[in-house]
Structure formats: structure tokens, C-alpha cells
Amino acid sequence: MKSFACYLLTFVFILTCTNIFAQQNKDAVIFHITSAHTSFPDTGRASGHLYDKVLYTAAEHYNDSTILIITPKNLDAKKSVDLVFWFHGWHNNVDTAAIHYRLIRQFLASGLNAVLVLAETAKNSPDSYGGKLEYNGMFKLLVTDVMTGLWSKHLIGKTTLPGHILLAGHSGAYRVMARIIQNGQMSIDEAILFDALYAETDKYITWIKADDAHRFINIYTDHGGTDGETKDMMKLLDTAKLAYISTEESLVTPKMLQQNRLVFIHSLHEHDKIITDPDNFLLFLLNEPFLKRTR
């Protein structure tokens, strides 16, 4: 049974979400939908997930099919609409990630004529498994559900098509992003990893090789557990004779991001700080060549 303190914390969190999302409503339309084509529920976690001797039950952590959608109020999407998907890491959910990493503020500040989508994965659990989104064709169905949700709010037309698609994520998001890219059911133009390159490197490299227009940004730290895999990936790119730039976070410039399709950025910040300290999500979106702007 949940304690009173636990209920109180939940109530405070709901109030916080409501207040923050309400504050953003002057600049955006923010809403939730559900979809049968998100990560969970899924048979791979029907019995929950045991990690570090703690059972994360299916009922509490693998039964949520929420999608959080954010659109700028001046969105212009007559023929097509560009989509930016964010996948959260461990011990998070779509709402906590949006708030803690200030994703909505950063996205709106970019002025992109696009939609930000946060699809739930393992909710408040230490788990990188992507559930149904690892299946062939599932991400395409998720995109269709997002488009239907936008149309139901009269934000796009019935014949509006998905445009450019960008995937971004933090920490444990690497796996679901790699599997979406590998399945190839939708054309993914760019992937941005925030201290998240723990594995699946071969999938990212295969995707990079497949099209000279594919863009990849990887920002990593010394203690997040991704530095070794990042250096290994750069060696593989050297072997494949694929040009990339490797730089320090303090030296990154807009021109550098605009002129290089493969970018590796070493950060001295902590694993949980590199999204908002400084606002790197905003920096990357501001210098994104595929997506158009509303201003």
C-alpha cells in the first residue's frame, strides 16, 4: 500500500506538471494521447523487469502507452509536418523528462516549424528495452497515431504527411532509437544522443553509411559510461573513411554544427546536466538544417 507521503509526492508532481504545461500554453498546444503502438505493454516485460534485486512490475512500469505532444501555436503544416521525437532514459517518464530537462521551453525557443513528441517507454524504471518499438513497422504506426492526434486537434490537415523526422534521447534511449533506425520503416534524418552511446553502435554506423545526408550528433561525458564506446565508434568511422568532427563542448559553434554531419562532443558536465547546462537541446535544434522555422 502506498504511504501518505507517496500520495502527497504524486499530487505535488501532478500540480507541477499542470502548472508548467499551462505556462507553456501561451506559446504552444500541449496535449496527451495514448497509442497501441508505443513501447508498452509488451510480452517482453509481461512479468516485469528485475534490476539490482528490485522487481519493476508490469502494472506500474510497463503498462503506459502515453504520448506527450507539443506544437507551436503558429505551426504551419499544410502539406507536411516535421517531427522531433524525444526518448527518455532510466527512471523517467514523458512528463518528468519534459519538465526536468526543460524540453518544451528549449523546443519552443528554437522556433522550429515542427512538433515535439515524447512517447513513453519503460516508465520510471532502470531499463533500456524499447518494447514494441523494437518491432518492424511499429514506429511507422506510432507516427500515424501522432498524425491522427494532431489532426483531431485541428493542428494539421487530413492529408498532411509526416516530413523530416529527428530522433533525440538521453542515456538509456540509445537502444530504442537504434532499433527504430535499424528497422527502416520511416526515413530518419538525424539522431542526437545525449550521453547515450552505450551500445548498438553498429546500427548507427550502418544508418550513417546508408545516406550521406544522415546526421548524427553524440555528446558524451567522462563518467556517464559512454566515453569508451564513443571512442570505439570514432575508430570505426576512421576505418570506414567517414569524416566527422570531434571537439570539446566549450568550443562548439553554430557553424561547426551546420557544416558537419557527424559530430562528437566531449562535455565536462555531469551525465544529467548536458541537456540543460547549457541548453544543448536548443543549440542543436537551432542549427538543424532539415527543419524549417516559424520565425
PyMOL commands that set and color helices and strands:
alter all, ss='L'
color gray80, all
select helices_A, chain A and resi 4-24+43-45+58-61+94-100+103-109+131-134+138-152+171-183+201-210+227-239+249-251+254-259+280-286
alter helices_A, ss='H'
color red, helices_A
select strands_A, chain A and resi 28-34+49-51+54-56+66-72+80-87+114-119+161-170+190-194+215-221+245-248+262-267
alter strands_A, ss='S'
color yellow, strands_A
deselect
rebuild
show_as cartoon
